[in-house]
Amino acid sequence: MNREGASEMRIYAHRGVSAHYPENTLAAFARAIELGVDGIELDVRTSADGVPVVIHDDTVERTTNAIGSIADFTAKQLNLLDAGHRQHVPTLAAVLKLAEGKARVNIELKESAVVPAVLEVTSSFDNLDWFASGSDWDALKQLRALDPGSDVHPLTVGNPLGMDSTGDLARAIEFVINHGGSGVSIWEGSLDQVSVDLIHGRGLKVWAWTVNDGDRACELAQLGVDAVCTDDPELVRNAVGLGIS
């Protein structure tokens, strides 16, 4: 495509390159970094021994060979589970070690309880570029209270057809303004020029999830979306004509 400024749209690997590797595993993140993505997105919860671990669900059934709640396993036990392709459930520290100095990290906070531990881990890295997102806005509030300089992106479905303009997107924008974040993490299906302009008009970035269709990626670039989160960074890069930087 020839849209001027399209190269400014950033590409983030959703749970790593999860279209081709087990999601939220070291292999998925390592491949994303090898591809040279702008950033990676991951989900973080608390293990039984209080360690922040990288997994989306609050149970292990969908992504590993075990059964039970994340809160019933220690970090060591989670790291022994089979997540496919000889991968396991990694700690946040292990993933950040891979990404430090190589890619920006979007840490999606799945629960408020994990916030202090996340800050303890992130503070141990000298060259880490990261921000937090999540649908648990209370967790984002807690993060800002403990670390006033942190960057928070509330996750929102936006205003799908049938919702009025004072709906979820407007609340997300006000949340960012009131809590000092820099952008809104929004479901790509609700994005149009009006919503992109609304977010930009408040001086915020538009961060779209989860974009796995090449044509849609091109549309979002034309709308001026600042970043897209995708399971398949190569697909998006090739469709939009972006060089992953």
N, C-alpha and C positions, 0 to 999 in steps of 0.2 A: 504494500500500500504506500501511498505517497503523502499521507497526512503529515503536515509540518508539525514537528514536536512529538510524533509518535514514539520516537526513541526515548522519550522521557518516561514512558509508562514502565513501571518496574514489574518484575516477575518474581513471585514468591512460590516456593514449592510446598504445597499443602500436605502436611504430615510427611514431608520429604517427597521423593518421586514415587508417590503411592500408587500411581497407575501401573507401575512395573515392579515395585518392591513392596514387601510388607510394610504397612503404614506405621509411622512413628518408631521406626527402627534405625539403628546406626547405618545399616546398608542403604536405606532410603535417603537418609540425610547426607551420607557420604557421596552418593550419586548426584544429589542436587548440587553439592559444593563442587564436585568434579565438572558439572555442566556450567558452572559460573553464574548461578542464579544470583539475583540481588539479595534474596533473603529466603529463609525457611520459616514455616509455621509449624508449631507443635502444641500439644495439649499436655497439661501437667496436673497431676493429682498427688495425694499424700499416701505413702505406704504405711503399713502397720507400725513401723518404727520411725515414722515422721520424716522420711526422706522424700523429696519431690521426685516423682517418676513420670516418664513420658508415655501416656496412654490416654485415649479419648474417653472410653466408656468407664462407668464406675464398677464394672465387672470385667472379668477376663475372658468370658466365653467366646465372644465374637472374634477376637484377634489372637487367641492363644489356644493351646491344647488342654487348658485347665478350666475349672469351674469355681466360681466364688467371687466375692467382693474384693476390690483392690485393697480395702482397709484390712482384709484378713491375711495379707501377704506382706512379708518384709521385703525390702528392696532386693536383698540377696535372693530370696525365693522367686521374686518376679523375674530376675535376671536369669533364672534357670528354666523358665517356661519356654516352650517352643512357640514362637510367633511366625514360623514358616521360614524356609530357606536358611535354616540354622541361625535365625535371629531370635532376639529375646526382648523383654521390656527393659529399656535402658533408664538409667537415672538422668535427671536433668543435667547434672554436672558432666556426664559423659558426652551428651549431645553438644553442650556449650563448648566443651573442649575441642570438638570437631569444627565448630563454626567460628570460634573466636578469631577475629581479624580477617575472616574470609567472606562472611555473609551476615546480614542483619537478621536478628531473630525475633519473630513474633511469638511470644509466650501467651497462649490462651489459658487463662486461669479458670479451671473447671470448678473450683470451690474456694471459699474464703479461707478455709483452714490452712491452705497451702501457702498463703501469701508470705508469712514471716520466713518460712524455709526457702522460698524462691529468692527473697531478697538476700538471705544469707549466702546462697549459692552464687547469685549473680555478682555480689560484691567481692567474691574471691577472684574474679577475672579482671585483668588490667586493660584489656583491649576488646571489650565486648560491647557491641552495638545492639540494643534490644529495646522492645516496647511490649506492653501488655494489651491484650484484648480479652473479650469474653462477654457472654450474655448474662453472667452474674455481675451486675453492676455494683453490688455491694462489695464484691471482692476488689473491684477497681477502686472504689472509694477507700477501702482499707489500705490498698497499696499506696495511694496518694497520701494518706494520713501518716504512714510509716516512712515513706520516701517522697517528700513533696516535689522532688525533681523528676519523678518517673513520668513516662509518656503513656497515656491510656487511650485506647480506642474502643469505645463501647460497640458491641456487636448487635446489629439490628437487621430485621427483615425488611426495613424500609416501609414504604406505603404501597403494597400491592393493590391491584385493581379492587375498588370497593372501599378502600380506606381513605379517610379524608386527610387533608394536608396538615392537620394538627396531630397526626398519629405518631407512630413509633419513630419515624425519622426525625421529626421535629423534637421529640423528647431526647433522642440520642445527641442531636446537635447541641441542645441546651446543656446536656450532661457534660459534653466535652468543654464547652465554654466555661462552665462553672467549676470544672475540676482540672483545667489546665492541660488537656490533651491536645494532640495535633491533628487527629483525623477520626473518621467514622468507618468502621468495618461493616459493610453492608452487603446483603444478598444481591448477587448480580441480576437476578430476575426482576427486581423492582427498580432497577436503574434506568432512567431516561435523562434527556437533556435538562429537564426542569429540576430533577433531584440533584444531578451533578452540579448544576449552577447554584442551587440552594446551598449546598455544602461549601462549594468554593466561595460563595458570597460571604460566608462567615469566616473566611480565612483558613479553612480546614482542608485536609486531604481526603480523597475518596479512595478507599481500599476495598476492592470488590472480591467476593468469594461466592462459590467456587467455580471457576471458569474452565470448562473442559471441551468447549466447542470453538473451533478456529474462527468461524464466521462471527460468533458472538464476541470473541476477543477483539476482532477488528472493529466491531461496532463500538465497543467500550473505549477503544483507543480513540476513535473519532469523537466520542462524547467528551474526551478529556480526562478519563479516569486516570488516577495517578499510579495505581498499582493493582495487579490482579493476583489472586491466589489460585493455583491450579495443581491438579494431581499430575499433570503432564507438561512440564515446562518446555520441552522441545516442541510439542505440538503447538503451543501458544506462540513460541518464538518464531517458528516457521510460518505460521499463519499470518502473523502481524508484520513479520519482517524485521523483528527486533534483534539486535545483537545483545545477548545476555551479558551484562557488564558486572 
